[in-house]
Amino acid sequence: MKIFNTYSNQLEEFVPLKAGEVSMYICGPTVYNYIHIGNARPIIVFDVVRRYFEHMGYKVRFASNFTDVDDKIIDKALATGEPETKISSFFIDQYLKDVENLGSKTDYLKPRVTEYMQDIIAYIQELVAQGFAYEVHGDVYFRVWRIPEYGTLSNRKLDDLISGARVEVNPDKENPLDFALWKKTTEGLNWDSPFSKGRPGWHTECAVMIDGIFGGEIDIHGGGSDLIFPHHENEIAQAEACHHHHIARYWMHNGRLNLEGEKMSKSLGNVILVKDLGENTMPFRMLMLSTHYRAPLNFSDQNLQMYETEWSKVVNAMQALARKIETAPDSEISPATKGEADRFRAEFDQVMAMDFNTPNAITSLQGLLKVANLEMRQKNNTAILKSIEIALAYMLDILGLDARVRHLSSEDKALFRQWETLRKNKEFAAADSIRAELQERNLL
């Protein structure tokens, strides 16, 4: 398996830190509002990464955080009169509903920043003690110049960053690039610390939570490409200072989602919320996976409509396959046979193992769907249909696409078989009566 590592800027063979296990951490949301479809892209991308590892037999430890202390949450609290804790808890619940509706798993570790405050304070104290950070008037800043590798992730040189920095309005900083680890404030949620009453800087939170959950370096750290600089770069700087590693062996970043060719942003007001997708979450997910995760992706109503059509083909084929197999005589249902199903599944695995190439994986899925429709029209060999159904279910599960196939009860199966028998015996009046009953049950 190969993964494109943003840190090395090249495709690398994946070798886990611990055989048979994968540790993953994905930057989660700041919970002050509903998420938009741009926020949904990493949710879908890294869920698929997790699913593929699990299907390959790895034990995956997956974590994604909630930033539940932030200026934006404070602003929301001031605007609504609600406590910050109530606002963050509400939007955490809404986020998890959206994640589930998008077809992504929710059974993962969900650390909240407020749960790690004492660890964060101790981490900052250690950085100060080692000379990597300094305190001024209750604020604490990180000395970027102390990290020679700073800029490796974002492919930027420290000297260029310094010379290109804007005139710093904060005279307390030793260097314009130095970033805040602790902010002195009495506004909103705050904590006592050796520096002042205040709250942590954003870049420290994830570094500490990763350390607390995984106890050291992890296999994969992921997120949107907008987080590469400065957030992830600053996470690495702190880990280099404290632990002499850059947090993760592999750094993965998904490309930006644009809306009609423009950057999507809550501040600009040009957003579509995930909760407003309604019944279109599976077509939307298929659209998100139709472009390689590292490439930018453009969302439009026209694109979504195209994938609504594509998704309906998947649903119809999977439902038809299930009906053919479930209503066949038991004697015809034999173990899956080798053939086209194995070929397309092997193609699917091959492209997924090459940096999770979901567009080509979808092509393999669509190719096998065509074979399925052909087999159902021509040979109707139940053993072949069963092998195709198993391969398609495997692909769909890795992609997180749920066709929501309605399976038949034993009574339904008996009714279908009775209908088939009557048709074969040319007892058309009785067959029509059974057909009407099947339609009434919404089975035809």
MARVOZA-636143 format. One record per residue (C-alpha): residue in one letter; z, y, x; residue number from 1. Coordinates in Angstrom, 1 decimal, padded with zeros to 4 digits, always signed. Each point is the difference from the previous one (the first is absolute). Example, Ala and Ser with C-alpha at 12.3 -4.5 7.8 and 13.67 -1.06 7.14 Angstrom:
<rovexs>
+---+--------+--------+--------+-----+
| r |     c3 |     c2 |     c1 |   k |
+---+--------+--------+--------+-----+
| a | +007.8 | -004.5 | +012.3 |   1 |
| s | -000.7 | +003.4 | +001.4 |   2 |
+---+--------+--------+--------+-----+
</rovexs>
This chain:
<rovexs>
+---+--------+--------+--------+-----+
| r |     c3 |     c2 |     c1 |   k |
+---+--------+--------+--------+-----+
| m | +000.0 | +000.0 | +000.0 |   1 |
| k | -000.9 | +003.5 | +001.3 |   2 |
| i | +001.5 | +003.3 | -001.0 |   3 |
| f | -001.1 | +003.5 | +000.9 |   4 |
| n | +003.0 | +001.5 | +001.8 |   5 |
| t | +000.1 | +003.8 | -000.4 |   6 |
| y | +002.3 | +000.2 | +003.1 |   7 |
| s | -002.6 | -001.6 | +002.3 |   8 |
| n | -003.0 | +001.2 | -002.0 |   9 |
| q | -001.5 | -003.4 | +000.1 |  10 |
| l | -000.3 | -003.3 | -001.7 |  11 |
| e | +002.7 | -002.5 | +001.2 |  12 |
| e | +000.8 | -003.6 | -000.5 |  13 |
| f | +003.1 | -000.2 | -002.2 |  14 |
| v | +002.9 | -001.7 | +001.8 |  15 |
| p | +003.3 | +000.2 | -001.9 |  16 |
| l | +003.3 | +000.8 | +001.7 |  17 |
| k | +001.4 | -003.2 | -001.4 |  18 |
| a | -002.1 | -003.0 | -000.7 |  19 |
| g | -000.7 | -000.6 | -003.7 |  20 |
| e | +001.5 | +003.3 | -001.1 |  21 |
| v | -001.3 | +003.6 | -000.6 |  22 |
| s | +002.1 | +003.1 | -000.3 |  23 |
| m | -001.6 | +002.9 | -001.8 |  24 |
| y | +001.2 | +003.6 | -000.8 |  25 |
| i | -002.1 | +002.4 | -002.1 |  26 |
| c | +001.0 | +003.6 | -000.6 |  27 |
| g | +000.9 | +000.4 | -003.6 |  28 |
| p | +000.1 | +003.0 | -002.4 |  29 |
| t | +002.1 | +003.1 | -000.2 |  30 |
| v | +001.3 | -000.5 | -003.5 |  31 |
| y | -000.3 | +003.3 | -001.8 |  32 |
| n | -003.1 | -000.7 | -002.2 |  33 |
| y | -002.3 | -002.7 | -001.4 |  34 |
| i | -002.4 | -001.4 | +002.6 |  35 |
| h | -003.7 | +000.8 | -000.1 |  36 |
| i | -002.9 | -002.3 | +000.8 |  37 |
| g | -000.2 | +001.2 | +003.6 |  38 |
| n | +003.6 | -001.2 | +000.5 |  39 |
| a | -001.1 | -003.3 | -001.5 |  40 |
| r | -002.4 | -000.9 | +002.8 |  41 |
| p | +002.6 | -001.1 | +002.6 |  42 |
| i | +001.9 | -001.8 | -002.8 |  43 |
| i | -003.1 | -002.1 | -000.6 |  44 |
| v | -001.2 | -000.3 | +003.6 |  45 |
| f | +003.3 | -001.3 | +001.5 |  46 |
| d | +000.8 | -002.2 | -003.0 |  47 |
| v | -003.3 | -001.8 | +000.8 |  48 |
| v | +001.0 | -000.2 | +003.7 |  49 |
| r | +003.3 | -001.6 | -001.0 |  50 |
| r | -001.7 | -002.4 | -002.4 |  51 |
| y | -002.5 | -001.2 | +002.6 |  52 |
| f | +002.8 | -000.7 | +002.5 |  53 |
| e | +001.9 | -001.9 | -002.6 |  54 |
| h | -003.0 | -002.1 | -000.9 |  55 |
| m | -000.5 | -000.7 | +003.7 |  56 |
| g | +003.5 | -001.5 | +000.1 |  57 |
| y | +002.0 | +002.9 | +001.5 |  58 |
| k | +003.4 | +000.9 | -001.2 |  59 |
| v | -000.3 | +003.8 | -000.7 |  60 |
| r | +002.9 | +002.5 | +000.1 |  61 |
| f | -001.4 | +003.0 | -001.7 |  62 |
| a | +001.8 | +003.3 | -000.4 |  63 |
| s | -001.0 | +003.4 | -001.4 |  64 |
| n | +002.4 | +002.9 | -000.4 |  65 |
| f | +000.8 | +002.6 | -002.5 |  66 |
| t | +000.6 | +003.6 | +001.3 |  67 |
| d | +002.7 | +001.1 | -002.5 |  68 |
| v | +001.2 | +003.1 | +001.8 |  69 |
| d | -002.6 | +002.7 | +000.6 |  70 |
| d | -000.8 | +003.7 | -000.7 |  71 |
| k | -002.4 | -001.0 | -002.8 |  72 |
| i | +002.7 | -001.9 | -001.8 |  73 |
| i | +002.3 | +003.0 | +000.4 |  74 |
| d | -002.7 | +002.2 | -001.5 |  75 |
| k | -000.4 | -002.4 | -002.9 |  76 |
| a | +003.7 | +000.0 | -000.6 |  77 |
| l | +000.2 | +003.8 | +000.0 |  78 |
| a | -003.0 | +000.2 | -002.4 |  79 |
| t | +001.3 | -002.7 | -002.5 |  80 |
| g | +003.8 | +000.4 | +000.4 |  81 |
| e | +000.3 | -003.7 | +000.6 |  82 |
| p | +002.0 | -001.5 | +002.9 |  83 |
| e | -002.1 | -001.1 | +003.0 |  84 |
| t | +001.3 | -003.5 | -000.2 |  85 |
| k | -001.1 | -000.3 | -003.7 |  86 |
| i | -003.5 | +001.3 | +000.9 |  87 |
| s | -000.5 | -002.3 | +002.9 |  88 |
| s | +001.2 | -003.1 | -001.9 |  89 |
| f | -002.3 | +000.8 | -002.9 |  90 |
| f | -003.1 | +000.3 | +002.2 |  91 |
| i | +000.9 | -003.1 | +001.9 |  92 |
| d | +000.0 | -001.9 | -003.2 |  93 |
| q | -003.3 | +001.6 | -001.0 |  94 |
| y | -001.5 | -000.8 | +003.4 |  95 |
| l | +000.9 | -003.7 | -000.2 |  96 |
| k | -001.6 | -000.1 | -003.5 |  97 |
| d | -003.2 | +001.5 | +001.5 |  98 |
| v | +000.1 | -002.5 | +002.9 |  99 |
| e | +000.3 | -002.9 | -002.4 | 100 |
| n | -002.8 | +001.3 | -002.2 | 101 |
| l | -002.3 | +000.3 | +003.0 | 102 |
| g | +000.5 | -003.7 | +000.6 | 103 |
| s | +002.1 | +000.4 | +003.2 | 104 |
| k | +003.2 | -001.9 | +000.6 | 105 |
| t | +003.4 | +001.7 | -000.5 | 106 |
| d | +002.2 | -002.7 | +001.6 | 107 |
| y | +000.5 | +001.8 | +003.4 | 108 |
| l | +002.7 | +001.8 | +001.8 | 109 |
| k | +000.4 | +003.6 | -001.4 | 110 |
| p | +002.3 | +002.0 | +002.2 | 111 |
| r | +001.0 | +003.5 | -001.1 | 112 |
| v | +000.7 | +002.8 | +002.5 | 113 |
| t | +003.3 | +000.8 | -001.6 | 114 |
| e | +001.2 | -003.6 | +000.7 | 115 |
| y | -000.5 | +000.5 | +003.8 | 116 |
| m | +001.6 | +003.4 | +000.6 | 117 |
| q | +002.8 | -001.1 | +002.3 | 118 |
| d | -002.6 | -002.0 | +002.0 | 119 |
| i | -002.3 | +003.0 | +000.2 | 120 |
| i | +002.9 | +002.2 | +001.3 | 121 |
| a | +000.9 | -002.5 | +002.6 | 122 |
| y | -003.6 | -000.4 | +001.1 | 123 |
| i | -000.3 | +003.8 | +000.5 | 124 |
| q | +003.3 | +000.1 | +001.9 | 125 |
| e | -001.5 | -002.6 | +002.4 | 126 |
| l | -003.1 | +002.1 | +000.5 | 127 |
| v | +002.1 | +003.0 | +000.8 | 128 |
| a | +002.2 | -002.0 | +002.4 | 129 |
| q | -003.0 | -001.2 | +001.9 | 130 |
| g | -001.5 | +003.5 | +000.3 | 131 |
| f | -003.0 | -000.7 | -002.3 | 132 |
| a | +001.4 | +002.4 | -002.7 | 133 |
| y | +001.9 | +003.2 | +000.0 | 134 |
| e | +002.2 | +001.9 | -002.6 | 135 |
| v | -000.4 | +003.7 | -000.8 | 136 |
| h | +002.1 | +001.7 | -002.6 | 137 |
| g | +000.5 | -003.2 | -001.9 | 138 |
| d | -003.7 | -001.1 | +000.1 | 139 |
| v | -001.1 | -002.9 | +002.3 | 140 |
| y | -003.5 | -000.2 | +001.6 | 141 |
| f | -001.8 | -002.7 | +001.9 | 142 |
| r | -001.3 | +000.9 | +003.5 | 143 |
| v | -003.6 | -001.2 | -000.3 | 144 |
| w | -000.8 | +000.6 | +003.8 | 145 |
| r | +002.5 | -002.8 | +000.9 | 146 |
| i | -002.5 | -002.5 | -001.4 | 147 |
| p | -003.1 | -000.3 | +002.4 | 148 |
| e | -001.8 | -002.3 | -002.5 | 149 |
| y | +000.3 | +002.6 | -002.8 | 150 |
| g | -003.4 | +000.4 | -001.7 | 151 |
| t | -001.2 | -003.6 | +000.6 | 152 |
| l | -000.1 | -001.0 | -003.6 | 153 |
| s | -001.8 | +003.1 | -001.1 | 154 |
| n | -002.2 | +000.0 | +003.1 | 155 |
| r | +001.2 | +003.5 | +001.0 | 156 |
| k | +001.2 | +001.3 | +003.3 | 157 |
| l | +003.4 | +001.7 | +000.2 | 158 |
| d | -001.3 | +002.9 | +002.1 | 159 |
| d | -002.7 | +000.7 | -002.6 | 160 |
| l | +002.5 | -000.2 | -002.8 | 161 |
| i | +002.2 | +002.5 | +001.7 | 162 |
| s | -002.8 | +002.4 | +000.9 | 163 |
| g | -001.4 | -000.2 | -003.6 | 164 |
| a | +003.3 | +000.4 | -001.7 | 165 |
| r | +000.5 | +003.0 | -002.2 | 166 |
| v | +002.5 | +002.7 | +001.0 | 167 |
| e | +003.3 | -001.6 | -001.0 | 168 |
| v | +002.1 | +002.1 | -002.4 | 169 |
| n | +003.1 | -001.9 | +000.8 | 170 |
| p | +001.5 | +001.4 | +003.3 | 171 |
| d | +002.6 | -002.7 | +000.1 | 172 |
| k | -002.6 | -002.6 | +001.1 | 173 |
| e | -000.6 | -000.6 | +003.7 | 174 |
| n | -003.6 | -001.0 | -000.7 | 175 |
| p | -002.2 | +000.7 | -003.1 | 176 |
| l | -000.7 | -003.8 | -000.3 | 177 |
| d | +003.7 | -001.0 | -000.1 | 178 |
| f | +000.7 | -001.4 | -003.5 | 179 |
| a | +003.2 | +000.1 | -002.1 | 180 |
| l | +002.3 | -003.0 | -000.1 | 181 |
| w | +002.7 | +001.7 | -001.9 | 182 |
| k | -000.1 | +003.1 | -002.2 | 183 |
| k | +003.1 | +002.1 | -000.7 | 184 |
| t | +000.2 | +000.8 | -003.7 | 185 |
| t | +002.3 | +000.1 | -002.9 | 186 |
| e | -002.8 | -000.1 | -002.6 | 187 |
| g | -000.5 | -003.2 | -001.9 | 188 |
| l | +001.3 | -003.3 | +001.3 | 189 |
| n | +001.7 | +000.3 | +003.3 | 190 |
| w | +002.3 | -001.9 | +002.3 | 191 |
| d | +002.6 | +000.8 | +002.6 | 192 |
| s | -001.0 | -000.7 | +003.6 | 193 |
| p | +001.1 | +001.0 | +003.6 | 194 |
| f | -002.7 | +002.6 | -000.1 | 195 |
| s | +000.4 | +001.6 | -003.4 | 196 |
| k | +000.0 | -000.6 | -003.7 | 197 |
| g | -003.6 | -000.8 | -000.7 | 198 |
| r | -002.6 | -002.7 | -000.4 | 199 |
| p | -002.4 | -001.9 | +002.3 | 200 |
| g | -003.6 | +000.9 | +001.0 | 201 |
| w | -002.7 | -002.2 | -001.6 | 202 |
| h | -001.3 | -001.5 | +003.3 | 203 |
| t | +003.4 | -001.5 | +000.8 | 204 |
| e | +000.6 | -001.8 | -003.3 | 205 |
| c | -002.7 | -002.7 | +000.4 | 206 |
| a | +000.8 | -000.7 | +003.6 | 207 |
| v | +003.7 | -000.7 | -000.9 | 208 |
| m | -000.8 | -002.0 | -003.1 | 209 |
| i | -002.4 | -002.3 | +002.0 | 210 |
| d | +002.7 | -000.4 | +002.6 | 211 |
| g | +002.6 | -000.8 | -002.6 | 212 |
| i | -002.0 | -002.5 | -001.9 | 213 |
| f | -001.9 | -001.8 | +002.7 | 214 |
| g | +002.3 | +000.6 | +003.0 | 215 |
| g | -002.7 | +001.1 | +002.4 | 216 |
| e | -003.8 | +000.0 | +000.4 | 217 |
| i | -002.1 | -001.3 | -002.9 | 218 |
| d | -003.5 | -001.5 | -000.3 | 219 |
| i | -001.7 | +002.5 | -002.2 | 220 |
| h | +000.7 | +003.6 | -001.0 | 221 |
| g | -002.4 | +001.5 | -002.6 | 222 |
| g | -000.8 | +002.9 | -002.1 | 223 |
| g | -002.6 | +002.6 | -000.9 | 224 |
| s | -002.1 | +001.6 | +002.8 | 225 |
| d | +001.6 | +003.3 | -000.8 | 226 |
| l | +003.3 | -001.3 | +001.4 | 227 |
| i | -001.3 | -000.7 | +003.5 | 228 |
| f | +000.9 | +003.5 | +001.2 | 229 |
| p | +002.6 | +001.2 | +000.0 | 230 |
| h | +002.1 | -002.6 | -002.0 | 231 |
| h | -000.8 | -003.2 | +001.7 | 232 |
| e | -000.5 | +001.6 | +003.4 | 233 |
| n | +003.5 | +001.4 | -000.3 | 234 |
| e | +001.5 | -003.4 | -001.1 | 235 |
| i | -001.5 | -001.5 | +003.1 | 236 |
| a | +001.5 | +002.7 | +002.2 | 237 |
| q | +003.5 | -000.7 | -001.2 | 238 |
| a | -000.3 | -003.7 | +000.3 | 239 |
| e | -001.4 | +000.4 | +003.6 | 240 |
| a | +003.1 | +002.1 | +000.8 | 241 |
| c | +002.6 | -002.2 | -001.6 | 242 |
| h | -001.5 | -003.5 | +000.4 | 243 |
| h | -002.9 | +000.2 | +002.4 | 244 |
| h | -002.6 | -001.4 | -002.4 | 245 |
| h | -002.4 | +001.7 | -002.5 | 246 |
| i | +001.5 | -001.5 | -003.2 | 247 |
| a | -003.0 | -002.3 | -000.8 | 248 |
| r | -002.4 | -002.3 | +001.9 | 249 |
| y | -002.7 | +001.0 | -002.4 | 250 |
| w | -000.5 | +003.3 | -001.8 | 251 |
| m | -002.2 | -000.1 | -003.1 | 252 |
| h | -001.3 | +003.0 | -001.9 | 253 |
| n | -002.1 | +000.2 | -003.2 | 254 |
| g | -002.6 | +002.7 | -000.5 | 255 |
| r | +000.4 | +002.9 | -002.4 | 256 |
| l | -001.0 | -000.2 | -003.7 | 257 |
| n | -002.1 | +003.0 | -001.1 | 258 |
| l | -000.5 | +001.1 | -003.6 | 259 |
| e | -003.6 | +000.9 | -000.6 | 260 |
| g | -000.4 | +000.7 | +003.7 | 261 |
| e | +003.1 | +002.2 | +000.4 | 262 |
| k | +003.4 | -000.8 | +001.4 | 263 |
| m | +002.5 | -000.9 | -002.7 | 264 |
| s | +003.2 | +001.9 | +000.0 | 265 |
| k | +002.9 | +000.7 | -002.4 | 266 |
| s | +000.1 | +003.6 | +001.4 | 267 |
| l | -003.7 | +000.5 | -000.8 | 268 |
| g | +000.5 | -001.5 | -003.5 | 269 |
| n | -003.1 | -002.3 | +000.3 | 270 |
| v | +001.8 | -003.3 | -000.5 | 271 |
| i | -000.3 | -003.0 | -002.3 | 272 |
| l | +003.3 | -001.7 | -000.6 | 273 |
| v | +000.2 | -003.8 | +000.3 | 274 |
| k | +001.8 | -000.2 | -003.4 | 275 |
| d | -003.0 | +001.7 | -001.6 | 276 |
| l | -002.4 | -002.8 | +001.0 | 277 |
| g | +001.1 | -001.9 | -003.1 | 278 |
| e | -001.7 | -003.4 | -000.2 | 279 |
| n | -002.3 | +000.7 | +003.0 | 280 |
| t | +002.4 | -001.0 | +002.8 | 281 |
| m | -001.9 | -003.2 | +000.9 | 282 |
| p | -003.4 | +001.8 | +000.2 | 283 |
| f | +001.7 | +002.8 | +002.0 | 284 |
| r | +001.5 | -002.6 | +002.4 | 285 |
| m | -003.4 | -001.6 | +000.4 | 286 |
| l | -001.5 | +003.4 | +000.8 | 287 |
| m | +002.7 | +000.7 | +002.6 | 288 |
| l | -000.8 | -003.3 | +001.7 | 289 |
| s | -003.8 | +000.6 | -000.1 | 290 |
| t | +000.2 | +002.2 | +003.1 | 291 |
| h | +001.6 | -001.0 | +003.3 | 292 |
| y | +003.6 | +001.2 | +000.1 | 293 |
| r | -000.6 | +002.1 | +003.1 | 294 |
| a | -002.9 | +001.9 | -001.5 | 295 |
| p | +000.3 | +003.0 | -002.3 | 296 |
| l | -000.7 | -000.8 | -003.7 | 297 |
| n | -001.3 | +002.2 | -002.7 | 298 |
| f | +001.3 | -000.3 | -003.6 | 299 |
| s | -002.1 | +001.0 | -003.0 | 300 |
| d | -000.2 | -000.9 | -003.6 | 301 |
| q | -003.4 | -001.5 | +000.7 | 302 |
| n | +001.4 | -002.2 | +002.7 | 303 |
| l | +002.8 | -001.2 | -002.2 | 304 |
| q | -002.4 | -000.8 | -002.8 | 305 |
| m | -002.1 | -002.1 | +002.3 | 306 |
| y | +003.0 | -002.1 | +001.0 | 307 |
| e | +001.1 | -000.3 | -003.6 | 308 |
| t | -003.3 | -001.8 | -000.5 | 309 |
| e | +000.5 | -002.1 | +003.1 | 310 |
| w | +003.5 | -000.9 | -001.0 | 311 |
| s | -001.1 | -001.1 | -003.5 | 312 |
| k | -002.4 | -002.5 | +001.7 | 313 |
| v | +003.0 | -001.4 | +001.9 | 314 |
| v | +002.1 | -000.3 | -003.1 | 315 |
| n | -002.7 | -001.6 | -002.1 | 316 |
| a | -000.9 | -002.5 | +002.7 | 317 |
| m | +003.6 | -001.0 | +000.6 | 318 |
| q | +000.7 | -000.4 | -003.7 | 319 |
| a | -003.2 | -002.0 | -000.5 | 320 |
| l | +000.9 | -002.3 | +002.9 | 321 |
| a | +003.5 | -000.6 | -001.4 | 322 |
| r | -001.4 | -000.9 | -003.4 | 323 |
| k | -002.6 | -002.4 | +001.5 | 324 |
| i | +002.6 | -001.8 | +002.1 | 325 |
| e | +002.8 | +000.0 | -002.6 | 326 |
| t | -002.1 | -001.4 | -002.8 | 327 |
| a | -001.7 | -002.6 | +002.1 | 328 |
| p | +001.1 | -003.7 | -000.6 | 329 |
| d | +002.8 | -000.9 | +002.4 | 330 |
| s | -002.2 | -002.7 | +001.6 | 331 |
| e | -002.4 | +002.7 | +001.2 | 332 |
| i | +002.6 | +002.1 | +001.8 | 333 |
| s | +000.1 | -001.5 | +003.5 | 334 |
| p | +001.3 | +001.5 | +003.3 | 335 |
| a | -001.9 | +003.0 | +001.3 | 336 |
| t | -003.3 | -000.8 | +001.8 | 337 |
| k | -001.3 | +001.6 | +003.2 | 338 |
| g | -003.0 | +002.2 | -000.3 | 339 |
| e | -000.8 | +003.6 | -000.8 | 340 |
| a | +003.6 | +000.7 | -000.8 | 341 |
| d | +001.0 | -000.9 | +003.6 | 342 |
| r | -002.8 | +002.0 | +001.5 | 343 |
| f | +000.8 | +003.2 | -001.8 | 344 |
| r | +003.8 | -000.5 | +000.6 | 345 |
| a | -000.7 | -000.4 | +003.7 | 346 |
| e | -002.1 | +003.2 | +000.0 | 347 |
| f | +002.8 | +001.8 | -001.8 | 348 |
| d | +002.6 | -001.1 | +002.6 | 349 |
| q | -002.3 | +000.9 | +002.9 | 350 |
| v | -000.5 | +003.6 | -001.2 | 351 |
| m | +003.7 | +000.5 | -001.0 | 352 |
| a | +001.0 | -001.2 | +003.5 | 353 |
| m | -002.1 | +002.7 | +001.5 | 354 |
| d | +002.2 | +003.0 | -000.7 | 355 |
| f | +000.3 | -000.7 | -003.7 | 356 |
| n | -003.6 | +000.7 | -000.9 | 357 |
| t | +000.5 | +000.1 | -003.8 | 358 |
| p | -003.6 | +001.3 | -000.8 | 359 |
| n | -001.5 | -003.1 | +001.5 | 360 |
| a | +002.8 | -002.1 | -001.6 | 361 |
| i | -001.1 | +001.4 | -003.4 | 362 |
| t | -003.6 | -000.9 | +000.8 | 363 |
| s | +001.1 | -003.6 | +000.6 | 364 |
| l | +001.9 | +000.0 | -003.3 | 365 |
| q | -003.0 | +001.3 | -001.9 | 366 |
| g | -002.2 | -002.6 | +001.7 | 367 |
| l | +002.2 | -002.8 | -001.2 | 368 |
| l | +000.1 | +001.5 | -003.5 | 369 |
| k | -003.8 | -000.3 | -000.1 | 370 |
| v | +000.3 | -003.6 | +000.9 | 371 |
| a | +002.6 | -000.5 | -002.7 | 372 |
| n | -002.2 | +001.5 | -002.7 | 373 |
| l | -002.9 | -002.1 | +001.2 | 374 |
| e | +002.0 | -003.2 | +000.0 | 375 |
| m | +001.3 | +000.7 | -003.5 | 376 |
| r | -003.5 | +000.6 | -001.4 | 377 |
| q | -001.6 | -003.0 | +001.7 | 378 |
| k | +002.0 | -003.0 | +001.3 | 379 |
| n | +003.4 | +000.5 | -001.6 | 380 |
| n | +001.5 | -002.4 | +002.5 | 381 |
| t | +003.7 | +000.5 | -000.6 | 382 |
| a | +001.1 | -001.1 | +003.5 | 383 |
| i | -002.3 | +002.6 | +001.5 | 384 |
| l | +001.2 | +002.7 | -002.4 | 385 |
| k | +003.6 | -000.9 | +000.9 | 386 |
| s | -000.7 | +000.5 | +003.7 | 387 |
| i | -001.6 | +003.4 | -000.7 | 388 |
| e | +002.9 | +001.0 | -002.2 | 389 |
| i | +002.5 | -000.8 | +002.7 | 390 |
| a | -002.0 | +001.9 | +002.6 | 391 |
| l | -000.4 | +003.1 | -002.2 | 392 |
| a | +003.7 | -000.1 | -000.9 | 393 |
| y | +000.8 | +000.0 | +003.7 | 394 |
| m | -002.2 | +003.0 | +000.7 | 395 |
| l | +001.3 | +001.9 | -003.0 | 396 |
| d | +003.6 | -000.6 | +000.8 | 397 |
| i | -000.4 | +001.3 | +003.6 | 398 |
| l | -001.8 | +003.1 | -001.3 | 399 |
| g | +002.7 | +000.5 | -002.7 | 400 |
| l | -002.6 | -000.1 | -002.8 | 401 |
| d | +001.5 | -001.6 | -003.1 | 402 |
| a | -002.7 | -001.1 | -002.5 | 403 |
| r | +002.8 | -000.8 | -002.5 | 404 |
| v | -001.7 | -003.2 | -001.1 | 405 |
| r | +001.3 | -001.3 | -003.3 | 406 |
| h | +000.7 | -003.7 | +000.3 | 407 |
| l | -000.1 | -002.4 | -002.8 | 408 |
| s | +002.9 | -001.8 | -001.6 | 409 |
| s | -000.3 | -003.8 | -000.7 | 410 |
| e | -000.7 | +000.9 | -003.6 | 411 |
| d | -002.8 | +002.4 | +001.0 | 412 |
| k | -001.5 | -002.7 | +002.3 | 413 |
| a | +000.0 | -002.6 | -002.8 | 414 |
| l | -001.7 | +002.5 | -002.3 | 415 |
| f | -002.7 | +000.8 | +002.6 | 416 |
| r | -000.7 | -003.7 | +000.5 | 417 |
| q | -000.2 | -000.6 | -003.7 | 418 |
| w | -002.5 | +002.8 | -000.2 | 419 |
| e | -002.1 | -001.5 | +002.8 | 420 |
| t | +000.1 | -003.5 | -001.5 | 421 |
| l | -001.2 | +001.4 | -003.4 | 422 |
| r | -002.8 | +001.9 | +001.6 | 423 |
| k | -001.2 | -003.1 | +001.9 | 424 |
| n | +000.1 | -002.1 | -003.2 | 425 |
| k | -002.0 | +002.8 | -001.7 | 426 |
| e | +002.8 | +000.5 | -002.6 | 427 |
| f | -000.8 | +003.7 | -000.1 | 428 |
| a | +001.9 | +001.0 | -003.1 | 429 |
| a | +003.2 | -001.4 | +001.3 | 430 |
| a | -000.7 | +001.4 | +003.5 | 431 |
| d | -000.5 | +003.5 | -001.5 | 432 |
| s | +003.3 | -000.3 | -001.7 | 433 |
| i | +001.7 | -000.8 | +003.4 | 434 |
| r | -001.9 | +002.8 | +001.7 | 435 |
| a | +001.3 | +002.5 | -002.6 | 436 |
| e | +003.5 | -001.2 | +000.7 | 437 |
| l | -000.5 | +000.5 | +003.8 | 438 |
| q | -001.4 | +003.5 | -000.6 | 439 |
| e | +003.0 | +000.8 | -002.2 | 440 |
| r | +002.3 | -001.0 | +002.9 | 441 |
| n | -002.0 | +002.2 | +002.3 | 442 |
| l | -001.1 | -003.0 | +002.1 | 443 |
| l | -003.7 | +000.6 | -000.3 | 444 |
+---+--------+--------+--------+-----+
</rovexs>
